[in-house]
Amino acid sequence: MTQATTEIERTPLRIHCPCEKDTCSGEVVSLDSEFTREVYVRCAPVLGPTPELDFEGQARRFYGCLPGLLEQGGADMSHVVWERAFFENFAEDMDSFRRVQKEVYGAAGVAAEQLPATTYLQQPPARAAQKIEHQIHAIVPKDPESYSVETSYDEATDTTAKLVTIDGRRHLYITDINGISDDPDNPGTFREQSDRMFVNCERLLAKFGAKFTDVYRTWCYLVDIDRDYAEFNLSRNVFFAKEGVTLLPASTGIQSILWPLRALVGLDLYALLDTDGVNIERMYTPTLNEADEYGSAFSRGMKLDFPEKVVLHISGTASVDEKGATVHLDDPYKQIERMLLNVKELLAAQGSSFEDVTQIATFLKDAEYLEMYEQILKDWGIRHVPNTLVETGVCRPELLCELEAIAILPKESSNGKPVAAEPPK
């Protein structure tokens, strides 16, 4: 079992904007470590019925607010590394989204070829009036001389990679990897696409001198998860065996319609290419067994203990017990509480709590659970976190909810001084 990191002296999250306006909602948090400030934003551009705002109107409202939201956290548009956009129906709205995104970033001085790595998901926001919701991750360097971002676009898969170098250590984010065939009339069966997707992962990583053994977090999206999840696990198991992946990454496996629409499966990944001085461990909790015991090749969580911070990647977590069984069948209230308990215990084993969580995505099988879920969050005191709430299928038909999270615990700087508390100038 992993030893709890209770000895860490760390700075708390700063909550800049628990936004509860009449017209929209969202959160901004930031935190400092020795080399960077990291800013996480969630924004829902509508709150309540606003029939006058079509998709483009909602997208423009979000991007109109984004510079100000980032500024509260000490960042600007040039610092955004990754976006995740959750659409109600992107078959109708993708062209509008890309036009608005390019226009707004361009106005902020960000060239089209330097846009954030963006994940496009048709997972409808749980609030019925919303047509889109966003998650944003921005990284602000303390010393620009020791920081760089390289953007790479792969035309074959319409995939963007961001290689972020922080004090000589390289972090790689690749989004929207798919396995569609080159034949426009035959995109491939699910298994063919899944196998090809993993081959594409291997090829894209190789561009940076990396392998899948350098990957510590994945997000896996299936168009029909009830039908195809077992086949996906077989495809992943074969690939991991071939690549020699033994330290299984943290992962989320969730249902989503994908872009382009011919895609049946997609994947995002985070890889760390320089691990000297980094302690990397799987996360455990007595309330959960290991997912690979029932054929799913992922860890419940992954701990990356850097000299300047600890990052905890919590995998997609549901109402599952210590034997791997679904518990509280047909009871959304108790499933939500068990899901939160499992995440709480994963964090607690690392000397952490929901107070350290910088980002959450919650997947509800039915949007009618939204009000119940938000009340439970209040009861648990989980209020400040950028938490995206969408309606989509989970990895088992009987599961009603799932949650993934990132927690960051900054340490004192290596020179023994506390990290800077003021926004960078």
C-alpha positions in Angstrom: 0.0 0.0 0.0 1.1 3.6 -0.6 2.3 5.5 2.4 0.2 8.6 3.1 2.0 11.9 2.3 0.9 13.7 5.5 4.3 15.2 6.0 4.0 17.5 3.0 4.0 21.2 3.8 1.8 22.7 1.0 0.0 25.7 -0.1 -3.8 25.6 -0.4 -5.9 26.1 -3.5 -7.0 29.7 -4.0 -10.7 30.0 -5.0 -11.0 33.0 -7.2 -14.5 32.7 -8.6 -17.1 30.4 -7.3 -19.4 31.9 -9.9 -23.0 31.8 -9.0 -24.5 34.5 -11.3 -28.1 34.6 -12.4 -27.1 33.8 -16.0 -24.3 31.3 -15.7 -22.2 29.3 -13.3 -18.6 28.1 -12.9 -15.5 28.0 -10.8 -11.9 29.1 -11.0 -9.1 27.8 -8.8 -5.4 28.2 -8.9 -2.4 27.0 -7.0 1.3 27.7 -6.9 4.2 25.3 -6.9 7.9 26.2 -7.3 7.9 26.5 -11.1 4.4 27.2 -12.1 1.0 28.4 -11.3 -1.8 26.1 -12.5 -5.3 27.4 -13.2 -8.4 25.3 -13.6 -11.6 26.7 -15.0 -15.1 25.3 -15.5 -17.7 27.4 -17.1 -21.4 26.8 -17.9 -22.5 29.7 -20.1 -26.1 29.5 -19.1 -28.0 28.9 -15.9 -31.7 28.4 -16.3 -33.9 28.8 -19.4 -32.3 31.3 -21.9 -34.1 30.4 -25.2 -32.6 33.5 -26.9 -29.1 32.0 -26.6 -28.4 29.5 -29.4 -25.2 27.4 -29.4 -23.1 30.1 -30.9 -24.4 32.6 -28.4 -23.5 30.3 -25.5 -20.0 29.7 -27.0 -19.5 33.4 -27.3 -20.6 34.1 -23.8 -18.1 31.5 -22.5 -15.2 32.8 -24.5 -16.2 36.4 -23.7 -15.8 35.6 -20.0 -12.7 33.3 -20.3 -10.0 36.1 -20.4 -11.5 37.6 -17.2 -11.8 34.2 -15.5 -8.2 33.3 -16.3 -7.0 36.7 -15.1 -8.5 36.1 -11.7 -6.3 33.0 -11.5 -3.2 34.9 -12.7 -3.3 33.5 -16.3 -4.2 34.6 -19.8 -5.4 33.0 -23.0 -1.8 32.1 -24.1 -1.4 29.9 -21.0 -4.2 27.5 -21.8 -2.8 24.1 -22.6 -6.0 21.9 -22.7 -9.7 22.4 -23.2 -12.4 19.8 -23.0 -15.6 20.9 -24.6 -18.8 19.0 -23.8 -21.5 19.4 -26.5 -25.2 18.8 -26.5 -25.0 18.1 -30.3 -21.8 18.8 -32.1 -23.0 17.4 -35.4 -24.8 20.6 -35.7 -22.5 22.9 -33.8 -18.8 21.9 -34.4 -18.3 24.4 -37.2 -19.6 27.3 -35.1 -17.5 26.2 -32.1 -14.2 26.0 -34.1 -14.9 29.4 -35.7 -15.6 31.1 -32.4 -12.6 29.4 -30.7 -10.2 30.4 -33.4 -11.6 34.0 -33.5 -11.4 34.6 -29.7 -7.9 33.1 -29.3 -6.7 35.0 -32.3 -8.0 38.3 -30.8 -5.9 37.4 -27.8 -2.8 36.9 -29.9 -2.8 33.1 -30.0 -2.2 31.9 -33.6 -4.4 29.1 -35.0 -1.5 26.6 -35.0 -1.0 27.3 -31.3 -4.6 26.7 -30.1 -5.0 24.5 -27.0 -5.2 20.7 -27.4 -8.9 20.3 -27.4 -11.1 17.3 -26.6 -14.5 17.3 -28.3 -17.2 15.2 -26.6 -20.9 14.9 -27.1 -21.8 14.4 -23.5 -24.8 16.7 -23.0 -24.5 19.0 -20.0 -26.8 17.8 -17.3 -28.6 21.2 -17.1 -31.1 21.1 -19.9 -30.7 24.7 -21.1 -26.9 24.2 -21.7 -25.7 23.4 -25.2 -22.0 23.4 -24.2 -19.8 23.3 -21.1 -16.0 23.7 -20.9 -13.0 22.6 -18.7 -9.8 24.7 -19.0 -6.3 23.9 -17.8 -3.8 26.7 -17.9 -0.1 26.7 -16.8 1.7 29.9 -16.0 5.5 29.7 -15.7 7.3 31.4 -12.8 10.4 31.6 -15.0 9.7 31.9 -18.7 13.3 31.0 -19.5 12.8 27.5 -18.1 9.4 26.9 -19.7 8.3 26.1 -23.2 5.3 24.7 -25.1 5.5 22.9 -28.4 2.3 22.3 -30.3 2.2 19.5 -32.8 -0.7 18.6 -35.2 -1.2 15.2 -36.7 -3.2 15.6 -39.9 -3.9 11.8 -40.3 -5.9 11.7 -37.0 -6.8 15.4 -36.6 -5.0 15.1 -33.3 -3.2 17.9 -31.3 -0.3 17.3 -29.0 1.2 19.8 -26.5 4.7 19.2 -25.2 5.1 21.3 -22.1 8.6 21.6 -20.7 8.9 22.8 -17.1 12.4 23.2 -15.6 13.7 20.6 -18.0 10.9 18.1 -17.4 8.6 17.3 -20.3 4.9 16.7 -20.0 3.0 15.5 -23.0 -0.8 15.9 -23.6 -2.4 14.3 -26.7 -6.1 14.7 -27.3 -8.7 13.1 -29.6 -6.8 10.1 -30.8 -8.9 7.8 -33.0 -8.6 4.7 -35.1 -10.7 5.5 -38.1 -9.5 3.8 -41.3 -8.3 5.8 -44.3 -11.2 4.4 -46.4 -14.0 6.9 -46.2 -16.6 4.2 -47.1 -15.4 1.8 -44.4 -14.3 3.4 -41.1 -13.8 0.0 -39.5 -15.5 -2.1 -36.9 -15.2 -1.2 -33.3 -12.3 -3.7 -32.7 -10.5 -2.6 -35.8 -10.8 1.1 -34.8 -9.7 0.3 -31.2 -6.6 -1.7 -32.3 -5.7 1.0 -34.8 -6.2 3.8 -32.2 -3.6 2.2 -29.9 -1.2 1.8 -32.9 -1.8 5.6 -33.5 -1.0 6.2 -29.9 2.3 4.4 -30.3 3.1 6.4 -33.4 2.2 9.8 -31.9 4.2 9.1 -28.8 7.2 8.0 -30.9 7.4 11.5 -32.4 8.5 12.7 -29.0 10.8 9.7 -28.2 8.1 8.3 -25.9 6.4 4.9 -25.4 3.1 3.9 -23.8 5.1 3.0 -20.7 5.5 6.7 -20.2 1.8 7.3 -20.1 0.3 7.7 -16.6 -3.3 8.9 -17.4 -5.7 8.0 -20.1 -9.3 9.0 -21.0 -11.1 6.4 -23.1 -14.4 7.3 -24.9 -16.7 4.7 -26.4 -19.8 5.5 -28.5 -21.7 2.5 -27.3 -20.1 1.5 -24.0 -22.6 -1.2 -23.1 -22.0 -3.0 -26.4 -18.2 -2.5 -26.8 -16.5 -2.1 -23.4 -15.6 -5.8 -23.1 -14.1 -5.7 -26.6 -12.2 -2.5 -25.7 -10.7 -4.2 -22.7 -9.5 -7.1 -24.9 -8.0 -4.6 -27.4 -6.2 -2.7 -24.6 -4.9 -5.8 -22.9 -3.3 -7.0 -26.1 -1.7 -3.7 -26.7 -0.4 -3.3 -23.2 1.1 -6.8 -23.3 2.8 -6.0 -26.6 4.1 -2.7 -25.2 5.2 -4.1 -21.8 2.9 -1.8 -19.8 2.9 -3.1 -16.3 2.4 0.1 -14.3 -1.2 0.5 -15.4 -2.2 4.2 -16.0 -5.1 5.8 -14.2 -8.0 5.9 -16.6 -11.6 6.8 -17.3 -13.7 4.7 -19.6 -16.9 6.4 -20.5 -19.6 6.7 -23.2 -19.5 9.6 -25.6 -20.4 10.5 -29.2 -17.1 11.5 -30.8 -15.8 13.8 -33.5 -15.5 12.9 -36.3 -18.8 11.1 -36.2 -17.3 8.0 -37.9 -15.2 7.4 -34.8 -16.4 4.6 -32.5 -13.7 5.0 -29.9 -11.3 7.7 -28.9 -8.5 8.4 -26.4 -6.7 11.3 -24.6 -3.4 10.7 -22.8 -0.9 12.4 -20.5 2.7 11.2 -20.5 5.7 12.2 -18.4 8.9 11.9 -20.4 11.4 12.7 -17.7 10.9 10.8 -14.5 14.2 11.2 -12.7 13.5 12.4 -9.2 9.8 11.6 -9.5 8.2 8.9 -7.3 5.4 7.2 -9.3 3.0 4.8 -7.6 -0.4 3.3 -8.1 -3.1 4.5 -5.6 -5.0 2.1 -3.4 -7.9 2.2 -1.0 -9.5 -0.6 1.1 -12.9 0.3 -0.3 -11.9 -0.8 -3.8 -10.2 -3.8 -5.4 -7.9 -3.5 -8.4 -9.7 -3.1 -11.7 -7.3 -5.4 -13.5 -8.5 -8.2 -11.3 -11.7 -8.2 -13.4 -10.0 -7.5 -16.8 -9.9 -3.7 -17.0 -6.3 -2.7 -17.3 -6.1 0.6 -15.3 -5.2 1.7 -11.8 -7.7 3.3 -9.4 -5.4 6.3 -9.3 -1.9 7.3 -10.1 0.4 9.3 -7.8 3.2 11.4 -9.3 5.4 12.8 -6.5 7.5 15.6 -8.0 10.1 17.5 -6.0 7.8 20.5 -6.1 4.3 19.0 -5.9 2.3 15.8 -5.7 -0.3 15.2 -8.4 -3.0 12.6 -7.8 -4.9 11.4 -10.9 -8.1 9.7 -9.8 -9.6 7.3 -12.3 -13.2 7.2 -13.2 -14.7 5.9 -10.0 -18.2 4.5 -9.4 -20.4 2.7 -6.8 -18.1 -0.4 -6.7 -17.1 -2.3 -3.5 -13.9 -3.9 -2.4 -14.7 -7.1 -4.4 -15.3 -5.2 -7.6 -19.1 -5.6 -7.5 -21.6 -2.9 -8.2 -23.5 -1.9 -5.0 -26.8 -0.1 -4.4 -28.5 -1.2 -7.5 -31.2 1.2 -8.7 -30.5 3.6 -5.9 -28.9 6.8 -7.3 -28.5 8.5 -3.9 -26.6 5.6 -2.4 -24.5 5.1 -5.6 -23.5 8.7 -5.5 -22.5 8.5 -1.8 -20.5 5.3 -2.4 -18.8 6.9 -5.5 -17.8 9.9 -3.3 -16.6 7.6 -0.5 -14.3 5.7 -2.8 -12.8 8.9 -4.1 -12.5 10.3 -0.5 -10.6 7.2 0.6 -8.3 7.2 -2.4 -7.4 10.8 -1.5 -7.1 10.1 2.2 -4.6 7.3 1.6 -2.3 10.1 0.2 -2.9 12.5 3.0 -5.2 14.5 0.8 -8.9 15.4 0.6 -11.4 17.1 -1.6 -9.9 20.4 -0.5 -6.9 19.6 -2.8 -9.0 18.7 -5.8 -8.6 21.0 -8.8 -10.9 19.5 -11.3 -13.8 17.0 -11.4 -15.9 15.5 -14.2 -19.1 13.8 -13.1 -21.0 11.5 -15.4 -24.6 10.9 -14.6 -26.5 8.2 -16.4 -29.7 10.4 -16.1 -29.7 14.2 -15.8 -32.7 13.9 -13.4 -30.1 13.0 -10.7 -28.5 16.4 -11.0 -30.4 18.2 -8.1 -29.9 15.2 -5.8 -26.2 15.1 -6.7 -25.7 18.8 -6.1 -27.4 18.6 -2.7 -25.1 15.7 -1.7 -22.0 17.7 -2.8 -23.2 20.5 -0.5 -23.7 18.0 2.3 -20.2 16.8 1.8 -18.8 20.3 1.7 -17.6 19.9 -1.9 -18.4 23.3 -3.4 -15.4 25.1 -4.9 -14.2 22.5 -7.3 -14.5 23.0 -11.1 -16.9 20.1 -11.5 -18.4 19.4 -15.0 -21.7 17.5 -14.8 -22.8 15.7 -18.0 -25.3 13.0 -18.9 -23.8 9.8 -20.4 -23.5 6.1 -20.0 -21.1 4.5 -17.5 -18.9 1.4 -17.9 -21.6 -1.0 -16.6 -25.3 -0.8 -17.4 -26.3 -0.9 -13.7 -24.0 2.0 -12.7 -25.7 5.3 -12.4 -22.8 7.7 -11.9 -19.0 8.0 -12.2 -16.5 10.6 -11.1 -12.9 11.4 -12.1 -10.7 14.0 -10.4 -7.3 15.6 -10.2 -5.8 16.8 -6.9 -2.5 18.7 -6.6 -0.5 19.2 -3.4 2.2 21.8 -3.9 5.2 21.4 -1.6 7.6 24.0 -0.3 10.2 25.0 -2.9 13.5 23.2 -3.0 15.2 26.1 -1.4 13.0 25.7 1.7 11.0 28.9 1.0 7.3 28.9 0.6 6.1 29.1 -3.0 5.0 32.6 -4.2 1.5 33.6 -3.2 1.0 36.5 -5.6 0.0 36.2 -9.2 3.0 36.5 -11.6 3.4 39.9 -13.1 
